[in-house]
Amino acid sequence: MKKLPVHVYRLPKNMGKGKAIAYGVEKAQGKAIIFTDVDLTVSIETITDLLRALRRYPVVIGSRRKTGAKIVVHQSVFRESAGRLFTILSNVVCNVGVADVTCGFKGFTKEAATSLFTCQRIYRWVFDTELVYLARKKGMNIYELPVSWVNKSGSKVRSWDSVVSLVDLFRIRWNDILGRYQ
């Protein structure tokens, strides 16, 4: 297997997960851009399947809710229910049309990533929904890749983040109405 160079970039201060990923996308030089949660809830070996899917689709998102997916270790009932509720709200408020918007395993062709991340306006937890919303708005085909998912303890999501995230869902629609996604 070919060894790939690894580069580490730092933002001057914590500006949110979405901003850190957007910065990485800006610096990326490859034909495919992939990000995953740092705790590797989706095995790194799944990248092979994601890269294969990126040959046909400009946007590929990992999904725990599609046929063929497997949850090896579940989150608490509360966290799992909150995640499902958030995906339902993302579908209702933003019409993203996906079964699992919160899985932190996503890939984009370079062209799709450049197009989407340059329009990004939200850098907190809802950035995933915003990216999928923008992909739909731009007419990009999205593939939901069934993944094997293992919960890891130590999540950084706090209960207050749920309130902020709900407000941010409406900010996505508001941003669109105001023409901020041109």
DAFEN-V330445 format. One line per field, one symbol per residue. ss: DSSP state (H for helix, E for strand, - for the rest). burial: + if it has 9 or more other C-alpha atoms within 8 Angstrom, else -. A space follows every 50 residues. Layout:
BEGIN
ss = ???
burial = ???
END
This chain:
BEGIN
ss = ----------------HHHHHHHHHHH----EEEE------E-HHHHHHH HHHH----EEEEE------EEEE---HHHHHHHHHHHHHHHHHH------ -----EEEEHHHHHHHH---------HHHHHHHHHHH----EEEEE-EEE --------HHHHHHHHHHHHHHHHHHH-----
burial = ---------------++++++++++------++-+++---++---+---+ +-++--++++++++-+--+++--------+--++--+-+++-++-+--++ +-+-++++++-+++-++-++-+++++++++++++++---+++++++++++ +---------+---+--+++-++-++------
END
